[in-house]
């Protein structure tokens, strides 16, 4: 797989090839001259994003435009701040997970398409009862032995080269959708509809939103959710 050069980006979405159901489009962007990495949903990138900075100060929050709209006068536009996690193998760090339940994929309304300028990598849908977990792994250049088994079981979305010749690997794994997760995610969907959807998606062509969380090891994740009231099955 050819690496994407520093300062460039990759865009991807989980798509069911059989029926066209899909997630939002996500984008990972590297900086041209530093090791900064930015992660965002394309439809919301002008108002919020994950910023994973070279100096290990990582945060999630609103852009300046988003803060002016949703947090006017707030002392900070950052909603969550943390440090780069400890390496799980020499030089290897987890960063962000994008979780996409198969049950949350939706067909876009008739006539809605990507921009002609968007080149989207289609990540295979995980199938009924499963979720796709898209991992962003920070790694040294070329040495994959510490995570070989995980990589062998993954769909490789992209490899992005960083300015210091290290790399960011975007991989998608299939996982079972745990019954214990469903009440919490249903609650997040209810909050999305009650607190965000009415304003955010007024006039939206393909309404979706996000639920946020933290794994036991401190890894942050975002769940790509449909903004409708259909329960998770």
N, C-alpha and C positions, 0 to 999 in steps of 0.2 A: 504494500500500500504506500503510495507516494505521500510524503509528509507535506502539510500545508505550511507555507512560509510564515515567519513572524509578521505580525501586523494584519494578517488575513483572518478569515473566519470560516466556520462550517455551520451549516444549517441542516436540521434533520427533524423528522416527525415520525411517530409510530403510526403505521398505516396498514390496515387489513386489505390485502390485495384482492380478496374475494368480493367484498361488499363496499369498499371505499370508506369505511369508518376510520376515524383518525384522531390524533391528538392535536394540540397546538404545534406550531413550528417553533423549535428552539434553536438558539444560536450560541456558539462559543467563539469568543474573539480573543486573540493574543495581541499584546502590545508589540510594536516594532522594535523598540530599543530597550525594554525592560522585561522582567518576567511576570508582569501583571497579566491576569486573565479575567475576562468578564463573561458572565453567563446570564442569559435573559430569554424570556418568551418573546418572540418577534413582535407579537401584537401589543406588547406592553413595555417594550424596551425603552421607549422614550420617557417612561415614568418610574420604572424600578428595575433593579438588576442585582446580581451577586458580583462583588468585587473581591478578587483574590489577589492581594498585592504581594509584590516581590519581598517586602519587608515582613511578611507573615502576618500583617494586620488584615484580616479578612472580615468582610461585613456584607450584610444584605440590607437593602433599603431603597429609598426613593432617590431618583435623580433630582437635580435642582428644580426642574419643571414639575416633577411629581410632587415634591415637597410643597411647592407653592400652591398646588391644587388641593392636596389632601392633608397636609400638616402645616398650614400657615402659622408662623410664629413659634413653632416647636424648637426646642434647643438643639435637636439633632434630627437629621433625616435618616439616620441609621436605625433599623429596627432590631438588629441582632449583630453583635460583634464577637469575634473569637480569633484564636491563633491557629496557625497551621498545625494540624495534628502530628503526633509523633509518627515517625516512619514505621510501617509494618514490615518492611524489609529494607536493606540499605539503599537509601535514595528514593524509596517509593512512598508516596503519601496519598491518602484518599482526600477528596475535596468535597464535591457536591454529587448528590444522587438525584436524578429526575425519575420519579416513579409514575408509571402509567398503567393503571388497571385496564385490562381488556374491557371490563364492563363500563368504563368511562369513555370509550371511544364513541364518536358520533359521526354520522355522515354530514358533510357540510351541505347547507341549503343549495338548491339549484341555482346555478349561476355564480357561485362563489368559487374563486380560484386563487392560487398564489400569484404574486406579482411575476411578470414575465422575467424579471431580473433575478428572481430567487432560484437557486439550484438546490433542491431539497434531496437529501439522502433519505430513502424510505427504510425505516427500521421495521422489521417484520412484527406484526401483532403477536402478543404472547399466547393468545388462545383463551377460550372460556376457563374461568377459574384461576387465571394467572395474571401476573403483572410483569411488565417490562421495567427493569431497573437499569437506567442509563448511568453509568459510572464515569466520572472524570478522574483519571489517575495521573498524578504527577510522577515522572519517572526520569531516570538517567537515559542517555541516548543509547539505544541498541540492546541493552541487557535486559531480557525479559524472563530469565530463569526463575526469579522469585515468585512470579505470578503466572507461570506457564500453564498450569492446570486451569486457572480461572480464564485465561485468555483463550485456551482451546475450546472452552464451552461457550464462548461469547460471540456475538455478532460485532465485528469491528466496524465502528461507524467512521472514525477518522483518527489520524495522528497529526497533531499540530506541533511544529517545531518552535521552540522559544529562542529568545535572543542569545542566551548563553549556551545554546545547543542541547539543552535538556528538552523534554517533550511532555506533552499532555495527550494522553490516549483516551478517546471516547469509545466506550464499549457498552453493549447492551446485553443484559442477562435476563433469562426467564426465571421467574420465581413463583411459587404458589401464593395465592391470595389468601391470607390467614383470616379465619373467622374472627379472631380477636381484634383485628384491625378495623373491621367494618363499622362498629358503632362510632369510633372516633372520627372516621372519615365521613360518615353520614352527618355527624355534627358539624364538621368543617363545611360540608356542602350546604347545610342549613344556614350557617353563618354567612356563607358567600351569597346566597340568595337574599337573605334578610338585610345584610349590611352593605354589600358591594354591588351586587348585580344590577339593581334598579338604576343606579347612577352610571356605573361604569359601562354597562352594555346597552344603554339607550341607543338604539340604532345600530347595534353591532350585527354583523352578518353571520358570525359563527361564535356564539357566546360560550366562553370557557373561563375558568379561573384556577386558582392555586390554593392548596393547603400546605402548610409548612410544618416541619418537625425536626427532631434531633434524635439520631440513633444512640444506642447505649454507649458507643465509643466516641460520641461527640460529633460524628459526621452529620452535616446538615442535609436535609432532603426536602424536595418540593414535590407535591402530588398534583399531577395534571388532571383537572376535574371538569366534567361537563357542568354547566351552570343551570341545568334543568332540574326538575324534581324527581326524576326517575331514580328509584332506590337501587343501591348496589346489590347485584345478585351473583 
